[in-house]
Amino acid sequence: MITRHQSGPRMSQIVTHNGTVYLAGQVAKGATVAEQTAGCLAQVDALLAEAGSDNTNMLQVVIWLADMADFAEMNGVWDAWVPQGHTPARACGEAKLATPEYKVEIIVTAAQA
Protein backbone atom coordinates (compact mmCIF):
# COMPACT_ATOMS: atom_id res chain seq x y z
CA MET A 1 0.00 0.00 0.00
CA ILE A 2 1.25 3.47 -0.90
CA THR A 3 0.51 6.33 1.52
CA ARG A 4 1.15 9.97 0.74
CA HIS A 5 1.42 12.81 3.30
CA GLN A 6 1.41 16.56 2.75
CA SER A 7 0.42 16.06 -0.88
CA GLY A 8 -0.05 18.85 -3.37
CA PRO A 9 -0.73 19.00 -7.09
CA ARG A 10 2.96 18.50 -7.94
CA MET A 11 4.44 16.36 -5.16
CA SER A 12 4.10 14.83 -1.71
CA GLN A 13 6.51 15.59 1.11
CA ILE A 14 6.34 11.96 2.30
CA VAL A 15 5.52 8.73 0.49
CA THR A 16 5.56 5.40 2.32
CA HIS A 17 5.47 1.95 0.72
CA ASN A 18 6.12 -1.47 2.25
CA GLY A 19 7.83 -0.01 5.33
CA THR A 20 10.03 2.42 3.42
CA VAL A 21 9.77 6.21 3.79
CA TYR A 22 10.68 8.46 0.87
CA LEU A 23 11.03 12.18 1.57
CA ALA A 24 10.92 14.95 -1.01
CA GLY A 25 14.04 17.06 -1.29
CA GLN A 26 14.25 19.43 1.68
CA VAL A 27 15.47 23.00 1.39
CA ALA A 28 15.50 25.73 4.02
CA LYS A 29 16.04 29.45 4.29
CA GLY A 30 19.19 30.83 5.84
CA ALA A 31 22.13 33.06 5.03
CA THR A 32 24.74 30.30 5.27
CA VAL A 33 25.11 26.68 4.25
CA ALA A 34 25.23 25.75 7.94
CA GLU A 35 21.92 27.51 8.63
CA GLN A 36 20.26 25.95 5.60
CA THR A 37 21.61 22.49 6.44
CA ALA A 38 20.32 22.75 10.02
CA GLY A 39 16.93 23.85 8.69
CA CYS A 40 16.78 20.96 6.23
CA LEU A 41 17.69 18.45 8.93
CA ALA A 42 15.04 19.84 11.29
CA GLN A 43 12.49 19.34 8.52
CA VAL A 44 13.78 15.80 7.93
CA ASP A 45 13.32 15.06 11.65
CA ALA A 46 9.72 16.32 11.58
CA LEU A 47 8.82 14.45 8.39
CA LEU A 48 10.38 11.20 9.54
CA ALA A 49 8.46 11.46 12.83
CA GLU A 50 5.22 12.03 10.90
CA ALA A 51 5.97 8.87 8.88
CA GLY A 52 6.73 6.79 11.99
CA SER A 53 10.50 6.84 11.71
CA ASP A 54 13.56 8.84 12.77
CA ASN A 55 17.12 9.50 11.70
CA THR A 56 18.40 6.20 13.16
CA ASN A 57 16.41 4.43 10.42
CA MET A 58 17.83 6.28 7.41
CA LEU A 59 18.85 4.02 4.55
CA GLN A 60 20.13 6.49 1.98
CA VAL A 61 20.67 10.25 1.81
CA VAL A 62 21.45 12.34 -1.26
CA ILE A 63 22.75 15.87 -0.63
CA TRP A 64 22.96 18.48 -3.36
CA LEU A 65 25.13 21.54 -2.82
CA ALA A 66 25.03 24.59 -5.06
CA ASP A 67 28.81 24.77 -4.60
CA MET A 68 31.04 21.87 -3.51
CA ALA A 69 33.28 24.46 -1.82
CA ASP A 70 30.61 24.34 0.95
CA PHE A 71 31.13 20.59 1.57
CA ALA A 72 33.03 21.02 4.87
CA GLU A 73 30.53 23.56 6.24
CA MET A 74 27.59 21.27 5.44
CA ASN A 75 29.42 18.27 6.94
CA GLY A 76 30.00 20.17 10.18
CA VAL A 77 26.24 20.36 10.72
CA TRP A 78 25.59 16.87 9.33
CA ASP A 79 28.21 15.21 11.57
CA ALA A 80 26.67 16.76 14.70
CA TRP A 81 23.18 15.56 13.67
CA VAL A 82 23.63 12.07 12.23
CA PRO A 83 23.48 9.33 14.91
CA GLN A 84 26.81 7.52 15.11
CA GLY A 85 26.35 3.83 14.40
CA HIS A 86 23.32 4.65 12.22
CA THR A 87 24.94 6.49 9.32
CA PRO A 88 23.15 5.91 6.02
CA ALA A 89 24.55 5.28 2.58
CA ARG A 90 25.19 8.84 1.37
CA ALA A 91 26.04 10.72 -1.78
CA CYS A 92 26.82 14.42 -2.15
CA GLY A 93 27.17 16.34 -5.38
CA GLU A 94 26.98 19.79 -6.88
CA ALA A 95 23.86 20.92 -8.72
CA LYS A 96 22.08 24.07 -9.72
CA LEU A 97 19.19 24.21 -7.23
CA ALA A 98 15.66 25.56 -7.72
CA THR A 99 16.56 29.15 -6.83
CA PRO A 100 19.88 30.93 -6.33
CA GLU A 101 19.04 31.43 -2.63
CA TYR A 102 19.19 27.67 -1.96
CA LYS A 103 22.63 26.36 -1.11
CA VAL A 104 21.72 22.80 -0.04
CA GLU A 105 18.99 20.23 -0.68
CA ILE A 106 18.70 16.94 1.21
CA ILE A 107 16.77 13.85 0.06
CA VAL A 108 16.18 10.99 2.53
CA THR A 109 14.98 7.41 2.23
CA ALA A 110 14.38 5.59 5.53
CA ALA A 111 12.79 2.51 7.00
CA GLN A 112 9.72 2.90 9.18
CA ALA A 113 10.48 2.15 12.83
Buried (B, 14 or more C-beta within 10 A) or exposed (E): EEEBBEEEEEEBBBBBEEEBBBBBBBBBEBEBBBBBBBBBBEBBEEBBEBBBBBBBBBEEBBBBBBEEEBBEBBBEBBEEBBEEEEBBEBEBEEEEBEEEEBBBBBBBBBBBE
